[in-house]
Amino acid sequence: MSGSTELADVVRRFGTRYEAKHGAFLMPSQRKAMQDIVACQTETLGGRRYRCNDCGKDFWHYHGCRNRSCPKCHGPQIERWLQSRQAEVLPCGYFHAVVTVPEELRPLFLKNQKIMYGLLFRTAADVIRRLCLDPKYLGAEPAMLGVLHTWNGQLGYHPHVHFLVSAGGVTPDGKSWREPKGEYLIPAPRLSKAIAIEFRRRLEKQHPKLFRRCGYAVWHKPWNSFVKAYGKNQDAVIKYLSRYVFRIAITNARLVSMDDTHVTFRYRDHDTGEMRTCRLDGVEFLRRYLMHVLPRGFHKVRYYGLWHHSRRKQASRAWLLLTLAKPVSDNGRITVAELIEMLSRPANEEAGHTLGDSDVSHATPSTPRCPHCKSALTVPVGEVARQGRR
């Protein structure tokens, strides 16, 4: 089989074999992901029959599963969520930070996902924010968004967190907007060391049993983090969100072929940037894929700093300070009407919201295009109900 392989096909072919071998270790979220992906956009989930007003042909449009690990539901989620985020973007530059953990800690992360992912999120965000507030660096409160990823190109286990950090922030007295000194935000070596020290302290205090399972050497080797300029204004944020927030471990576009025993997929070589292929036993492919299905209820996207719900007033002040600092009218001055419009904009209304299984996937679906002539002039003419409860 080649050319049209989908993840659902892989689950149908190798799912039974996988459960026979690894079923005792499946988390509820992983089992549900397999069920959802197989049922996605099939008659099982129900759907509607549409008629095209241009070519006159009928077609069925079945409902998606809305699972955040499903590649078929991936694209529409991105589009809807990005549209709702545009009003929250601060008109400033941004930095991209990545925080990783040593390879020796990965087995502990895999076996204790909610605890370890949550601890990494909180520790990294608190350290970045603390360094930004340090007068030696930024000396201000930035806006921050964090996204958890757990994979590398070949679906190996590599937990790390991406952060989008505003290139500037509101000073502690709330009176001014301060931008970074020079071209960097905070030094990466200082960030890496501070995260390692703080993570160890918190793990030992909050989860002593897990701390005792860590080897001594892991606390005496470098933790790798980096911080680099990412871009300016809304374009930078939208690009970041589309690249990182909704990225999943594997998409159908990367699947090359499948036979009775193996699955072949494409990946980008991290060192050369070239596209390569990887061929895995079907059961091993599913094992790697399912490692990246997060526990039920865990939020992989989180907001901090000015974008945290507890700092909405500061976020509105940031808008005001940035707007005052950068004239927007033709004569170089802000009009009363422009200021009122800016202050009444619903910026950051959902800044404290975290992205989970139910986010954006429950948005009202748009009318589908005709698969025959691609026309958007389609109308519903029938419906089929969901087949039972899953």
C-alpha positions as CSV (number, residue, x, y, z in Angstrom):
1,M,0.0,0.0,0.0
2,S,1.5,3.4,-0.9
3,G,0.6,6.9,-1.9
4,S,-2.5,7.3,0.3
5,T,-1.5,5.8,3.6
6,E,-3.1,7.4,6.6
7,L,-2.6,6.9,10.3
8,A,-6.0,5.4,10.6
9,D,-4.9,2.6,8.2
10,V,-1.9,1.9,10.3
11,V,-4.0,1.6,13.5
12,R,-6.5,-0.7,11.7
13,R,-3.8,-3.0,10.5
14,F,-1.5,-3.1,13.5
15,G,-3.7,-2.0,16.4
16,T,-4.8,-5.5,17.4
17,R,-1.2,-6.7,17.4
18,Y,-0.1,-3.7,19.4
19,E,-2.7,-4.3,22.1
20,A,-1.8,-8.0,22.3
21,K,1.8,-7.0,23.0
22,H,1.5,-3.7,24.9
23,G,-2.2,-3.5,25.9
24,A,-1.5,-3.8,29.6
25,F,0.5,-0.5,29.5
26,L,-2.0,1.6,27.5
27,M,-3.1,4.8,29.1
28,P,-6.8,5.7,28.7
29,S,-5.9,8.6,26.5
30,Q,-3.8,6.4,24.2
31,R,-6.6,3.8,23.9
32,K,-9.1,6.6,23.1
33,A,-6.8,8.1,20.5
34,M,-6.6,4.8,18.6
35,Q,-10.4,4.4,18.7
36,D,-11.0,8.0,17.7
37,I,-8.5,8.0,14.8
38,V,-10.0,4.8,13.3
39,A,-13.5,6.3,13.5
40,C,-12.6,9.8,12.4
41,Q,-14.6,11.0,9.3
42,T,-16.4,7.7,8.9
43,E,-20.0,6.8,9.2
44,T,-19.3,5.6,12.8
45,L,-19.4,9.3,14.0
46,G,-22.3,10.3,11.8
47,G,-22.4,13.1,9.4
48,R,-24.5,15.0,6.8
49,R,-25.2,14.6,3.1
50,Y,-24.7,17.7,1.0
51,R,-25.8,18.8,-2.4
52,C,-23.7,21.1,-4.6
53,N,-25.7,24.0,-6.2
54,D,-23.1,24.3,-8.9
55,C,-22.6,20.8,-10.2
56,G,-25.8,19.2,-8.7
57,K,-23.9,16.2,-7.2
58,D,-24.5,14.9,-3.6
59,F,-21.8,13.8,-1.2
60,W,-21.4,12.8,2.4
61,H,-19.4,14.8,4.9
62,Y,-18.7,12.8,8.1
63,H,-17.8,14.3,11.5
64,G,-14.3,14.4,12.8
65,C,-13.2,12.8,16.1
66,R,-11.9,16.1,17.5
67,N,-9.0,14.2,19.2
68,R,-5.9,16.5,19.5
69,S,-3.7,13.6,18.4
70,C,-5.6,13.0,15.2
71,P,-4.0,14.2,11.9
72,K,-7.3,14.7,10.1
73,C,-8.6,17.1,12.7
74,H,-5.3,18.9,12.9
75,G,-5.7,21.4,10.0
76,P,-9.1,22.9,10.8
77,Q,-8.2,23.3,14.5
78,I,-5.2,25.4,13.5
79,E,-7.2,27.8,11.3
80,R,-10.0,28.4,13.8
81,W,-7.7,28.8,16.8
82,L,-5.4,31.2,15.0
83,Q,-8.3,33.4,14.0
84,S,-9.3,33.7,17.7
85,R,-5.8,34.5,18.8
86,Q,-5.1,37.5,16.5
87,A,-6.7,40.0,18.8
88,E,-4.3,39.0,21.7
89,V,-1.0,39.7,19.9
90,L,1.1,42.5,21.4
91,P,2.6,44.7,18.7
92,C,6.2,44.0,19.5
93,G,9.1,41.7,18.7
94,Y,9.3,38.1,20.1
95,F,11.9,35.6,21.2
96,H,11.8,31.8,20.9
97,A,13.2,29.8,23.8
98,V,13.5,26.0,23.9
99,V,14.1,24.1,27.2
100,T,15.2,20.5,27.2
101,V,16.1,17.9,29.8
102,P,19.0,15.5,29.9
103,E,18.6,12.1,28.2
104,E,19.0,10.3,31.6
105,L,15.7,11.9,32.8
106,R,13.6,10.7,29.9
107,P,12.6,7.3,31.4
108,L,11.4,9.1,34.5
109,F,9.4,11.6,32.4
110,L,7.8,8.8,30.4
111,K,6.6,6.8,33.4
112,N,5.4,9.9,35.3
113,Q,4.1,12.2,32.6
114,K,1.7,14.5,34.3
115,I,4.0,15.2,37.2
116,M,7.2,15.6,35.2
117,Y,5.7,17.6,32.3
118,G,3.9,19.9,34.7
119,L,7.0,20.4,36.8
120,L,9.1,21.2,33.7
121,F,6.5,23.7,32.5
122,R,6.3,25.6,35.8
123,T,10.0,25.6,36.5
124,A,11.0,26.8,33.0
125,A,8.4,29.5,32.9
126,D,9.2,30.8,36.4
127,V,12.9,30.9,35.7
128,I,12.4,32.7,32.3
129,R,10.1,35.2,34.0
130,R,12.4,35.7,36.9
131,L,15.4,36.4,34.7
132,C,13.3,38.8,32.5
133,L,12.4,40.7,35.7
134,D,16.0,41.0,36.6
135,P,17.2,44.6,35.9
136,K,20.5,43.2,34.5
137,Y,18.5,41.8,31.6
138,L,15.0,43.1,30.7
139,G,13.8,44.4,34.0
140,A,10.1,43.9,33.1
141,E,7.2,41.5,33.0
142,P,7.0,39.8,29.5
143,A,4.2,37.9,27.8
144,M,4.9,34.2,27.5
145,L,3.3,31.2,25.9
146,G,4.6,27.7,26.4
147,V,4.1,24.5,24.3
148,L,5.1,21.0,25.2
149,H,6.5,18.7,22.6
150,T,7.7,15.1,23.3
151,W,9.1,13.8,20.0
152,N,11.9,14.1,17.5
153,G,11.8,13.5,13.7
154,Q,11.9,9.7,14.0
155,L,9.2,9.7,16.7
156,G,11.7,9.1,19.4
157,Y,11.0,10.3,22.9
158,H,12.4,13.8,23.5
159,P,10.4,15.9,25.9
160,H,11.0,19.7,25.6
161,V,9.1,23.0,25.9
162,H,9.0,25.8,23.4
163,F,8.3,29.3,24.7
164,L,7.3,32.4,22.8
165,V,8.4,35.4,24.8
166,S,7.7,39.0,24.1
167,A,10.7,41.2,23.3
168,G,9.9,43.6,26.1
169,G,7.5,44.0,29.0
170,V,5.8,46.2,31.5
171,T,8.1,47.6,34.2
172,P,7.2,46.6,37.8
173,D,5.7,50.1,38.5
174,G,3.4,49.6,35.5
175,K,4.4,53.0,34.0
176,S,6.5,52.0,31.0
177,W,7.2,49.4,28.4
178,R,10.9,48.3,28.4
179,E,12.6,46.5,25.5
180,P,15.7,44.3,25.7
181,K,19.2,45.7,25.9
182,G,20.9,44.9,22.6
183,E,19.9,41.9,20.5
184,Y,19.4,39.2,23.2
185,L,16.8,38.7,25.9
186,I,18.5,36.5,28.5
187,P,21.8,34.5,28.1
188,A,21.1,30.8,27.3
189,P,23.9,29.4,29.5
190,R,22.4,31.3,32.5
191,L,18.9,30.0,31.7
192,S,20.0,26.4,31.3
193,K,21.9,26.4,34.7
194,A,19.1,28.2,36.5
195,I,16.5,25.7,35.2
196,A,18.6,22.7,36.2
197,I,19.1,24.0,39.8
198,E,15.5,25.0,40.3
199,F,14.1,21.8,38.7
200,R,16.3,19.7,41.1
201,R,15.2,21.7,44.1
202,R,11.5,21.4,43.3
203,L,11.6,17.7,42.4
204,E,13.5,16.9,45.7
205,K,11.0,18.9,47.7
206,Q,7.7,18.0,46.0
207,H,8.4,14.4,44.8
208,P,11.2,13.0,46.9
209,K,10.5,9.4,45.8
210,L,11.0,10.3,42.2
211,F,14.0,12.4,43.0
212,R,15.7,9.4,44.6
213,R,15.3,7.5,41.3
214,C,17.4,10.1,39.5
215,G,21.1,9.3,39.0
216,Y,23.6,11.6,40.6
217,A,25.3,12.4,37.3
218,V,22.2,14.0,35.8
219,W,22.6,17.1,38.1
220,H,26.2,17.6,37.1
221,K,25.9,17.7,33.3
222,P,24.8,20.6,31.2
223,W,21.1,21.2,30.5
224,N,20.6,22.6,27.0
225,S,18.4,25.6,26.4
226,F,18.5,28.3,23.8
227,V,16.9,31.7,23.2
228,K,16.9,33.5,19.9
229,A,15.0,36.4,18.2
230,Y,12.0,35.1,16.4
231,G,10.4,38.1,14.6
232,K,8.1,41.1,15.1
233,N,4.5,41.8,15.6
234,Q,1.5,39.6,14.6
235,D,3.2,37.8,11.8
236,A,5.9,36.4,14.1
237,V,3.3,35.1,16.6
238,I,1.0,33.6,14.0
239,K,4.0,31.8,12.4
240,Y,5.0,30.5,15.8
241,L,1.5,29.4,16.7
242,S,1.0,27.5,13.4
243,R,4.5,25.9,13.6
244,Y,4.5,24.8,17.3
245,V,1.1,25.0,19.1
246,F,-0.7,22.5,16.9
247,R,2.2,20.4,15.7
248,I,1.6,16.7,16.4
249,A,4.0,13.8,16.3
250,I,3.1,12.5,12.9
251,T,0.8,13.7,10.1
252,N,-0.7,11.7,7.2
253,A,1.5,13.8,4.7
254,R,4.6,12.2,6.2
255,L,3.4,8.6,5.8
256,V,5.0,7.1,2.7
257,S,3.8,3.5,2.6
258,M,2.6,0.5,4.6
259,D,2.8,-3.2,4.0
260,D,1.8,-6.3,6.0
261,T,4.7,-5.8,8.5
262,H,6.2,-2.3,8.3
263,V,5.4,1.4,8.0
264,T,7.6,3.9,6.2
265,F,7.5,7.7,6.9
266,R,9.5,10.8,6.1
267,Y,11.3,13.0,8.6
268,R,13.7,15.9,8.5
269,D,17.3,15.3,9.5
270,H,18.1,17.7,12.3
271,D,21.8,18.0,11.4
272,T,21.5,18.4,7.6
273,G,17.9,19.7,7.1
274,E,17.4,17.1,4.4
275,M,14.2,14.9,4.3
276,R,14.9,11.2,4.9
277,T,12.8,8.1,5.3
278,C,12.5,5.7,8.3
279,R,11.0,2.2,8.0
280,L,9.7,0.7,11.2
281,D,7.9,-2.5,12.2
282,G,4.2,-1.6,12.4
283,V,3.8,-2.4,16.1
284,E,7.0,-0.4,16.9
285,F,5.6,2.5,14.8
286,L,2.4,2.5,17.0
287,R,4.5,2.3,20.2
288,R,6.5,5.4,19.2
289,Y,3.4,7.3,18.1
290,L,1.4,6.5,21.3
291,M,4.3,7.7,23.5
292,H,3.3,11.2,22.3
293,V,-0.4,11.0,23.2
294,L,-0.6,13.1,26.3
295,P,-2.5,12.0,29.5
296,R,-6.1,13.0,29.5
297,G,-6.7,16.5,30.9
298,F,-3.1,17.6,30.5
299,H,-2.8,21.0,28.9
300,K,0.1,21.2,26.4
301,V,-0.3,25.0,25.9
302,R,0.0,27.4,28.8
303,Y,0.2,31.1,29.3
304,Y,2.5,33.0,31.7
305,G,3.5,36.6,32.4
306,L,1.3,39.3,30.8
307,W,-0.7,36.5,29.0
308,H,-1.7,34.8,32.3
309,H,-5.3,35.4,33.4
310,S,-4.2,37.0,36.7
311,R,-2.4,39.8,34.8
312,R,-5.1,41.0,32.4
313,K,-4.9,44.6,33.6
314,Q,-1.2,44.6,33.0
315,A,-1.7,43.1,29.5
316,S,-4.2,45.9,28.7
317,R,-1.7,48.4,30.0
318,A,1.0,46.9,27.7
319,W,-1.3,47.5,24.7
320,L,-1.6,51.2,25.8
321,L,2.1,51.7,26.4
322,L,3.1,50.1,23.1
323,T,0.5,52.1,21.2
324,L,1.6,55.3,22.8
325,A,5.2,54.5,22.0
326,K,4.5,53.7,18.4
327,P,2.2,56.3,16.7
328,V,-0.5,54.8,14.5
329,S,-2.2,57.7,12.9
330,D,-1.2,59.6,9.7
331,N,-0.2,62.7,11.6
332,G,2.0,60.8,14.0
333,R,-0.4,61.2,17.0
334,I,-3.0,58.9,18.5
335,T,-6.6,60.2,18.2
336,V,-9.1,59.8,21.0
337,A,-11.2,57.4,18.8
338,E,-8.1,55.2,18.1
339,L,-7.3,55.1,21.8
340,I,-10.9,54.2,22.8
341,E,-10.9,51.5,20.1
342,M,-7.6,50.1,21.3
343,L,-8.7,50.0,24.9
344,S,-12.1,48.4,24.1
345,R,-10.5,45.6,22.0
346,P,-11.0,42.2,23.7
347,A,-7.2,41.7,23.9
348,N,-6.3,38.9,26.3
349,E,-9.9,38.0,27.3
350,E,-8.9,34.4,27.2
351,A,-5.2,34.9,28.1
352,G,-5.4,32.6,31.0
353,H,-7.1,29.8,29.1
354,T,-5.1,26.6,28.5
355,L,-5.5,24.4,25.5
356,G,-6.9,21.0,26.2
357,D,-8.8,18.2,24.5
358,S,-12.0,20.4,24.1
359,D,-10.4,23.5,22.7
360,V,-11.3,24.8,19.3
361,S,-12.3,21.3,18.2
362,H,-15.8,22.1,19.2
363,A,-16.1,25.2,17.0
364,T,-19.0,25.2,14.6
365,P,-17.8,23.5,11.4
366,S,-18.0,25.4,8.2
367,T,-20.0,24.2,5.2
368,P,-17.7,21.7,3.3
369,R,-16.7,22.3,-0.3
370,C,-17.9,20.0,-3.0
371,P,-15.3,17.2,-3.6
372,H,-16.3,17.0,-7.3
373,C,-16.1,20.7,-8.4
374,K,-14.6,22.4,-5.3
375,S,-17.5,24.8,-5.1
376,A,-18.4,26.3,-1.7
377,L,-22.1,26.5,-2.7
378,T,-23.3,23.4,-0.9
379,V,-26.4,22.8,1.3
380,P,-27.3,19.9,3.7
381,V,-30.0,17.6,2.4
382,G,-29.7,14.6,4.8
383,E,-28.1,13.3,8.0
384,V,-26.8,10.1,9.5
385,A,-26.6,9.7,13.3
386,R,-23.6,8.7,15.3
387,Q,-23.5,4.9,15.7
388,G,-23.8,4.3,19.5
389,R,-21.7,5.7,22.2
390,R,-17.9,5.4,22.3
